[in-house]
Amino acid sequence: MTRPTKRPLPKRRPQPTAEPRTLEATVTEVGARGDGIASVGGLRLFVPLTVPGDRVRVRVRDSGGEPKGEGLRAELLEILEPGPGRGTPPCAHFGTCGGCTLQHMDDAAYAAWKVGLVRGALARVGLGDAPMAPLSRTPPAARRRARFAALKRGRRVWFGFNERQSHRLADLEDCPVLLPRLAALIEPLRALLLDVLPDGGGCDVIATDLEGGIDLVLVGPRSLDRAARERLVAFNEAAVARISWQADDRGSPEPIAHRRPVAVRFAGHPVTPPPGAFLQASAEGEAALVAAVLETVGEARRVADLFAGLGTFAVPLAQRSAVHAVEGDSPALAALAKEVGGLRLTTERRDLFENPLTAKELARFDAVVFDPPRAGAAAQAQALAGSKVPLVVGVSCNPATFARDARTLVDGGYALERVHPVDQFLWSAHVELVGVFKR
Ligand SMILES: C[S@@+](CC[C@H](N)C(=O)[O-])C[C@H]1O[C@@H](n2cnc3c(N)ncnc32)[C@H](O)[C@@H]1O
């Protein structure tokens, strides 16, 4: 049986206009998405699962194949001569599962590549010489939050992550990245979804490890009949504290079972996350980001925390500063606002893309922390560039948009004093960072 696709295939697929051909090439670098890059006869090739120095045999189609950005995606047929920096992938699913792209690198090459991602993005905007702190690392078995995909065909459920650059599902048995408590749920969830999903139906499952137990949100199926609800209500009481369901990503979660209170703790303060709320992906990654922010902000008296979420930075900052937390998501902000008793913390719901804090509003702060989603904070960076705030700390999960916003701040008179890269998404092509700007 072939693996199912999550989405139906397009009716008309591009037809290859040339026969595939086999080439030999040497990989010279690993690109931002984790593919090796090689050049042959003027062709730029993206070769997955390779490292610089690998001499490889690959299959490519010159046209009608799979153009990828400024080159062609090539299929790796054979490694003729391995380059330095190869390692042994720890996971049996590596190569198929799209969750990890870089387990084939040895640890030193991998860490250097992650730092290079940040350095490269900054260099593209003329800030490549910013002082760089050592990479903060997250160990395996630490990810506390994951979004799985599932699809049922007949009496079988595929459950796991999508294959690389594909909508096909890699069927997962185990995952060395996840906290063992989450990995242990893979088989029980597969069995649950066999009963809950209709034939041909799919859903995503967001699983978050919280104090009190695991929080599950099923996104899809579009409806739940009574038997499905009853099955969910009875699911894994020992490990799972809360189960919610929403028909799709635009819907709001509907509570299905709530057995125990759940919480996440920031600087000792419990906050109850709404189902599916954003949380840093690992406790270790969060600790590294929070330490970098706290160390930089120091004793600043009045601090704004923009894109504050549940208060990952706002609550620890409020131990020594007066903090104004601004966030666009009402449920997250309400959860934080409930916990501010005893802290010098005020909250504001605001869309910071449409309505960033103005230079005038920013004038009352000694420091501003901003931690936007992957799209970055273009409008807020513009307003900060025109402000007089002496210290700005940017936290980001996307070096490219961070670099864009950093350029805006530097053009507005700030100096990028230090960048602290944090590897929170182990073996993936993602990297996070904290950047410190002063004027
Ligand atoms: C990367 S998360 C960071 C959250 C928090 N700082 C943390 O570390 O847990 C980005 C946050 O930005 C919020 N957000 C996204 N778009 C927004 C917007 N246009 N205006 C305000 N907040 C927004 C999201 O709800 C999310 O909480």
The ligand as a Gaussian input file, in Angstrom:
#p B3LYP/6-31G(d) Opt

LIG

0 1
 C        6.594000      33.558000      18.764000
 S        5.143000      33.815000      19.717000
 C        5.872000      34.469000      21.179000
 C        5.010000      34.473000      22.387000
 C        5.734000      34.713000      23.706000
 N        6.640000      35.829000      23.631000
 C        6.475000      33.462000      24.144000
 O        7.704000      33.441000      24.082000
 O        5.826000      32.491000      24.545000
 C        4.439000      35.175000      18.913000
 C        3.211000      35.762000      19.574000
 O        2.758000      36.831000      18.743000
 C        1.340000      36.843000      18.762000
 N        0.917000      37.555000      17.543000
 C        0.870000      37.081000      16.280000
 N        0.473000      38.039000      15.437000
 C        0.245000      39.153000      16.195000
 C       -0.173000      40.466000      15.904000
 N       -0.455000      40.829000      14.658000
 N       -0.279000      41.368000      16.911000
 C        0.006000      40.991000      18.188000
 N        0.407000      39.754000      18.526000
 C        0.530000      38.836000      17.543000
 C        0.969000      35.380000      18.801000
 O       -0.340000      35.218000      19.323000
 C        2.046000      34.812000      19.719000
 O        1.626000      34.855000      21.061000

